[in-house]
Amino acid sequence: MLGSPSGDDPGHGRVVVRRCTQADVSAREAAEPPRRGYARGAFARQEAGSVDFLVALVDGVPLGSGELTRDDPPELKNLGVEPAARGRGVGTALIRAAESLVADRCSAAGVGECALVVGVGLDNPRAAALYERLGYQRTGAFSTTTYSYVDAAGATQTATERDEELIKRW
């Protein structure tokens, strides 16, 4: 388990964040549209050593995930929380677990200052507010990404996203 379980949401169970296991992949895939393959791909990236694929579980059910890169500085990417679990501390628990891993890496490397980067869609002010509440600062660096994904009906779609980079240093 990474970090500490979150008890911020009485009555909804505790949030536990850990590195993804093979069993978690199956559970995450069951919630994905057919042919999406995100969980399997993220787990493969973890097995290859390029990311830590983090999953957040409430009462043993995976309700969120994110990928922590091994870049310098590391980036928390593809953070996602199931719609029904939003506002229950799942996203915060994932971010705090990623920060804990970064702090451990900094300590092991003898680095005095740690940093973590996140990208947030310009159309997602709720996520930006969460990051800012947790101490992330806007950098003014913007990026545009076009990608393909499989929608809820199993059809391949193309989307273009505009993001701003935020960073936290400690």
C-alpha positions, 0 to 999 in steps of 0.5 A: 500500500502506498501512503495511508488509507484515506478516511475522508469519506465516512460511510463510503469506505476507505481509499487504498492506493497501490501499484496495479496487480494483474488481478486489478487489470481484470477488474479495471478492464471489466469497467472499460468499453470493449476493445479500449485496453487502457488498463492492460496497456498501463499495466504493460508500461508498469511491467516494462518499468516506464511507469507506476500504474496506481489504482485506488480501491474502495472496499476492494473495488478499483474506482480510480487509477493514474500513471506516474512516469519515471521522467525528470520531473515525474508526471502523473498522467491519465488520472481518472476516477469513476464518475460515481466515486468523484468527490469522495477523496479517490483523486486526492488519494491517488495524487498523495500516493504519487507524491509519496512515491516521488518523495521516496525516489528523491530520498533514495537518489539523495535529491533535496527538492522533489517535483511532480507535474500534472497536466489538466485539460482546460475544459476541466476546472474541477480537476484544476481546482483540486490540484491547486488546493493540493499545492500545484501551481500553474506554469503557463505551459500549454500543450495540444494532444490529438489521440484515438480512444474507444468510446462507451459503445466500442467505436474508435473516436479521435479527440483533441485536448488542450492542457495546462501543466501544473507543478508542485515542488517540495 
